[in-house]
């Protein structure tokens, strides 16, 4: 198959290639100082000003009149929004759990009491006792920050009107 001369050439070629590769790596490390870090002498070539760190503190916090927003909620719009954003995980039929618990009668229902749903994380019970419209309003803005550690993957509704519409819709279900 292979004679001794051919085998010697193949082994020599592989060893030579490895040597060139290792030599190239050593040269690159010396040029760019990747092996030993940059040391104390290194500094940024230029700094990009992204604004003051105090800019967020300078912004005026807008208070929302939750009661007024909830009173203006439109159940018809809420039904449409619910189907688009919530319906893939939550069902509205009594006792029909999906990925998340069923939401029939959820308004003013104690937290973690949807019959037959076992996927509760327990994080909500540390924040909320009952799903009042105000608690739902806060939770639906950003579930992860409202109750850290809960299992809901939804990012939330940024518009207060959308939250109010969904809550108005949920209020029509078994309440």
ABEGO torsion letter per residue (X at the ends): XBBAAAAAAAAAAAAAAAAAAAAAAAAAAAAAGAAAEAEAABBBABBBBAEBAAAAAABBBBBBBAAAAAAABBAAAAAAAAAAAAAAABBABBGBBBABBBABGABGBBBGABBGBAABAGAAAAABABBBAAAAAAAAABAAAABBGBABABAEBABAAAAAAAAAAAAABGX
